[in-house]
């Protein structure tokens, strides 16, 4: 299973990414975690990107693309599946990532979009700030990261929709319910994934499913 995630900060992509990766036994490649590790270890790359992370800005495309290419090469030798979390963040990255994946014969089967409202995201991120003390979880920086998501990241959702690999899920519910819905959808798709040509794929919108079944 090859999944990439498109979600605003606070929607739970780290949590859901880890659950999906464990379920399908594939590596969870989280660009934010990889970058924070570099900062914590004080590597040259870490020192170069620290300020941008602290300010909630994106780091240069070449930096993350190179990091992800290396992680995907490793993933290829471990079976070829992956959950990519935090990448792509803009349309340039989406296109470049597609080329990298094509060259490795590892294009994503699913682009998973976690949908949540801004006020809920801010509430969750401020709650996380109190627990984790991430340098970019202050209210100002949270608002900047959300604005950046709407401006440059969210537009890539349409790109994946046009490619027919988008699965949209309502992430405003408890973690277990969101996880169950994601895993059910991915399991339902799994037997078909290698047999349906890219041009014949269709996107799936599950965001109204809870309400349709009486969830409030
Ligand atoms: P995240 O943990 O996904 O919220 O990412 C934390 C921070 O890492 C972001 O605010 C960016 O500064 C940086 N970052 C993570 N992924 C990317 C990416 N694909 N492109 C550029 N910057 C990124």
Boltz pocket constraint, residues with backbone or C-beta under 6 A from the ligand:
constraints:
  - pocket:
      binder: B
      contacts: [[A, 9], [A, 31], [A, 32], [A, 33], [A, 35], [A, 52], [A, 53], [A, 56], [A, 57], [A, 58], [A, 59], [A, 60], [A, 61], [A, 64], [A, 85], [A, 86], [A, 87], [A, 88], [A, 89], [A, 93], [A, 136], [A, 145]]
      max_distance: 6.0
